[in-house]
């Protein structure tokens, strides 16, 4: 049974997601359709990349991931240097799984060292761009499910948008990173891995700073602190996470300005 996953900003209130699934099932009744996340907020490509990157290892070869999150271009901003073409759509066979997405930088946010082949999808009819998940991506997924040649629907390309993510770094005794994802519990997941942290710490003590709190140690579970207390923990994917037991760390620890811009700076100072 072939698996198709959906990562979108469509939500569940409207009928849009249902008719995408209806079109898939009507053409391939035995498909297993899984929602990875259908509530991507604010057209956040980085959030979609985080979800896909951390989901891929759990799916079998041949899984097809449809990622329908479009980069919204602010044409009133004369200073923007981003050259996104929302009429182009890509497909890549990444570690034996297919990713189908707009040409929006998603692939290099999933893997900055991407070396998988990338193809540009063919399609006819400009009107298909309006609901591209249903009218372009579903057709491509069905084509792959039927084990037809990829080159029948796409052409190899290296001319696609390559987004660059912010990497954590060490400056003297300070490790600096970013909050890259906030889950529905309000936990702030950073781009600092367990390896990053321990390479920088060299078993030294540390002070973790965010607007509103300081933390001095890493816990193993949320229950290691009292209800309402902040903590640091490495999540199942190995990323450093800021949490509050039973409450939202994002709402409790971040200023309104940080919440509005979703720009969370993470600073860890090491000392003897």
Buried (B, 14 or more C-beta within 10 A) or exposed (E): EBBBBBBBBBEEEEEBBEBBBEBBEEBBEEBEBEBBBBEBEEEBBBBBBBBBBBBBEEBEEBBBBBBBBBBEBEEEEEEEEEEBBBEBBBBBBBEEBBBBBBBBBBBBBBBEEBEBBBBBBEBEEEEBBEBBBBBBBBBBBBBBBEEEEBEEBBEEEEEBBEBEBEEBEEEEBBBBBBBBBBBEBBBBBBBBBBEBBEEBBEEEEBEBBBEEBEBEEBBEEBEEBEEEBBBBBBBEBEBBBBBBBEBBBBEBBBEEEBEEEBEBEBEBBBEE
